Each structure stands twice: as structure tokens, then as C-alpha cells.
Amino acid sequence: MTAVQLNAMNTELWQSIGAIADSEPLMKRLTRYAKKLVKEKHDPTLMTKEEFFAKIERAEEQPGKRFATVEELDKYIRSL
């Protein structure tokens, strides 16, 4: 995206915000929509330090493939 395109989008955004701000029904709709966007959702990637290290320990206990060289790893990944 070029700077000119970005500037045009920015201008359009501010014009839209101005139009919404002038309309009470649109402001109410925007407020409801914004509240939906910011509702806290469960993120499975968020964890405490203890949970993180426990997960690593469990993974280390499981059997897995081992590769002697990067080339072997690369070959295995390309075969998937």
C-alpha cells in the first residue's frame, strides 16, 4: 500500500467517523459493535510462566522424531 492510498483511507475514515458522530442511532450501533469487539475472549496461548514450563516438560516426556542434521529435518518437513 502506498502512502497516497494510506492517506486516502485515513481521510475516508475520519469522514466516516464525523458522519457517525453526527447521528445518535449510528453512535449507538457503533458503541454496541465496539463492545462486541473488545469483549474478552479466551486465548489458549495465554498462560502463566508455570503453565508454560509445565507444558514444555510434558512435551519433552513424549516420544518424538530426532534428526542428526538440519538436512534430515528439512527432508522430513518437505515430505509432509
C-alpha positions as CSV (number, residue, x, y, z in Angstrom):
1,M,0.0,0.0,0.0
2,T,1.4,3.4,-1.0
3,A,1.4,6.5,1.2
4,V,-1.1,8.1,-1.1
5,Q,-3.5,5.2,-0.7
6,L,-3.0,5.1,3.1
7,N,-3.7,8.9,3.3
8,A,-6.9,8.5,1.2
9,M,-8.1,5.7,3.5
10,N,-7.3,7.8,6.6
11,T,-9.2,10.7,5.2
12,E,-12.2,8.5,4.3
13,L,-12.1,7.0,7.9
14,W,-12.2,10.4,9.5
15,Q,-15.1,11.5,7.2
16,S,-17.0,8.4,8.2
17,I,-16.3,9.0,11.9
18,G,-17.6,12.5,11.5
19,A,-20.8,11.3,9.9
20,I,-21.3,8.7,12.6
21,A,-20.7,11.3,15.4
22,D,-23.5,13.4,13.9
23,S,-26.0,10.6,14.2
24,E,-27.2,9.3,17.5
25,P,-28.6,6.0,16.1
26,L,-25.3,5.3,14.4
27,M,-23.3,6.2,17.5
28,K,-25.4,3.7,19.5
29,R,-24.8,1.0,16.8
30,L,-21.1,1.8,16.8
31,T,-21.0,1.6,20.6
32,R,-22.7,-1.9,20.6
33,Y,-20.3,-3.1,17.9
34,A,-17.2,-1.8,19.7
35,K,-18.3,-3.5,22.9
36,K,-18.6,-6.8,21.0
37,L,-15.1,-6.3,19.6
38,V,-13.5,-5.7,22.9
39,K,-15.2,-8.5,24.9
40,E,-12.6,-10.6,26.5
41,K,-12.2,-13.8,24.7
42,H,-10.3,-16.9,25.9
43,D,-6.9,-17.1,24.3
44,P,-5.4,-20.5,24.6
45,T,-1.9,-19.1,24.0
46,L,-2.1,-17.0,27.2
47,M,-0.6,-18.9,30.2
48,T,1.4,-18.3,33.3
49,K,5.1,-18.9,33.5
50,E,4.5,-22.1,35.5
51,E,1.9,-23.4,32.9
52,F,4.4,-22.7,30.1
53,F,7.3,-24.6,31.7
54,A,4.9,-27.5,32.7
55,K,3.8,-27.7,29.1
56,I,7.4,-27.9,27.9
57,E,8.2,-30.6,30.4
58,R,5.2,-32.7,29.3
59,A,6.3,-32.3,25.6
60,E,9.8,-33.4,26.5
61,E,8.5,-36.6,28.0
62,Q,6.6,-37.6,24.9
63,P,8.5,-39.6,22.2
64,G,9.3,-37.8,19.1
65,K,11.4,-37.7,16.0
66,R,15.1,-36.8,16.2
67,F,17.2,-35.5,13.4
68,A,21.0,-35.6,13.3
69,T,21.3,-32.8,10.7
70,V,19.3,-29.8,9.5
71,E,19.1,-31.5,6.1
72,E,17.4,-34.6,7.6
73,L,14.9,-32.3,9.3
74,D,14.3,-30.3,6.0
75,K,13.8,-33.6,4.1
76,Y,11.3,-34.8,6.7
77,I,9.3,-31.5,6.6
78,R,9.2,-31.4,2.8
79,S,7.8,-35.0,2.8
80,L,4.8,-33.9,4.9
